[in-house]
Amino acid sequence: MEEEFQPGNKDYLDDLTYELERAVVTQPEEIPADVITMHSQVVLKDLDNDEELIYTLVYPDEANIAEDKISVLAPIGTAILGYRVGDTLDWKIPNGILRLKVDKILFQPESSGNFEL
């Protein structure tokens, strides 16, 4: 099982609870094109070194880091879901904090009329 589900990962569970509490349920047709949703392909910019990271946010059974597909249940997946282009986030990593900015969305299913992904 993925690392985020190991017993004792209380910080991750607290972060997930926080994200769920602030979530707003929206109909797929009403989601703005600049919001990260499931199956969105996004460009994240590392604000410390200007490196660009391109990921697709997927369900756990579709995750494949070699293909840059990250699970919504991975800490970074949970962190970016619902964020908008221009938003910044601090992502806790083992040796500190990674500061990321949502630079652009390359693909979002809802904006292309696909509400079934």
C-alpha positions in Angstrom: 0.0 0.0 0.0 1.1 3.6 -0.6 3.1 5.4 2.0 0.4 7.8 2.9 -1.7 5.1 4.5 0.9 3.9 6.9 -0.2 4.0 10.6 1.1 7.1 12.3 0.8 9.5 9.4 -1.4 11.8 11.4 -0.1 15.0 9.7 -1.3 13.7 6.3 -4.7 12.7 7.7 -5.1 16.1 9.4 -4.2 17.8 6.1 -6.8 15.6 4.2 -9.5 16.4 6.8 -8.8 20.1 6.4 -9.0 19.9 2.6 -12.3 17.9 2.8 -13.8 20.5 5.3 -13.1 23.4 3.0 -14.3 21.6 -0.2 -17.2 23.1 -2.2 -19.2 20.6 -4.2 -19.8 21.9 -7.7 -21.5 20.4 -10.8 -19.0 19.4 -13.5 -20.5 21.8 -16.0 -19.9 24.7 -13.6 -16.2 24.1 -12.9 -14.0 26.9 -14.1 -11.3 25.9 -16.6 -8.5 27.1 -14.3 -9.3 24.6 -11.5 -7.4 21.3 -11.0 -9.8 18.4 -11.2 -9.4 14.6 -11.6 -7.5 13.7 -14.8 -6.2 17.3 -15.2 -2.7 17.6 -16.5 -1.0 20.4 -14.7 2.3 22.3 -14.7 3.6 23.0 -11.2 6.5 25.4 -10.8 9.1 24.9 -8.0 9.4 28.4 -6.7 12.9 27.8 -5.3 14.6 26.6 -8.5 12.1 27.5 -11.3 11.9 23.8 -12.3 8.6 22.8 -14.0 6.9 19.6 -13.0 4.1 18.2 -15.2 1.6 15.7 -13.6 -1.7 14.2 -14.3 -4.0 13.8 -11.3 -5.5 10.3 -11.3 -7.4 7.8 -9.1 -5.1 5.4 -7.2 -5.5 2.4 -9.6 -4.3 4.6 -12.5 -1.2 6.1 -10.6 2.1 5.6 -12.3 5.0 7.9 -11.4 7.0 6.8 -14.4 4.2 8.3 -16.5 3.9 11.3 -14.2 0.4 10.2 -13.1 0.0 10.9 -9.4 -2.8 9.6 -7.2 -5.3 11.9 -5.7 -4.6 10.0 -2.4 -0.9 10.8 -2.5 -0.1 13.9 -0.4 0.7 16.1 -3.4 -2.4 14.9 -5.2 -4.6 15.8 -2.2 -2.8 19.1 -1.9 -3.4 20.3 -5.5 -7.0 19.0 -6.1 -9.2 22.1 -6.4 -6.4 24.6 -6.7 -6.4 27.2 -9.4 -3.9 28.5 -11.9 -1.8 31.1 -10.0 -2.3 29.4 -6.5 0.7 28.6 -4.5 1.2 25.8 -1.9 3.7 24.6 0.5 4.2 20.9 0.3 5.9 19.1 3.2 8.6 16.8 2.1 11.0 14.8 4.3 13.8 17.4 4.2 11.7 20.5 4.3 9.0 22.3 2.4 8.7 22.5 -1.4 7.1 25.7 -2.5 5.0 25.2 -5.7 2.9 27.4 -7.9 0.1 26.1 -10.2 1.6 27.5 -13.4 -0.9 26.2 -15.9 -3.4 23.5 -16.7 -2.6 21.7 -19.9 -5.8 19.6 -19.9 -8.9 19.6 -17.8 -11.7 17.2 -18.7 -14.6 19.5 -17.8 -13.3 22.3 -20.0 -13.2 20.0 -23.0 -16.8 18.8 -22.3 -15.8 15.4 -20.9 -17.7 14.9 -17.7 -17.3 11.2 -17.4 -13.6 10.8 -16.5 
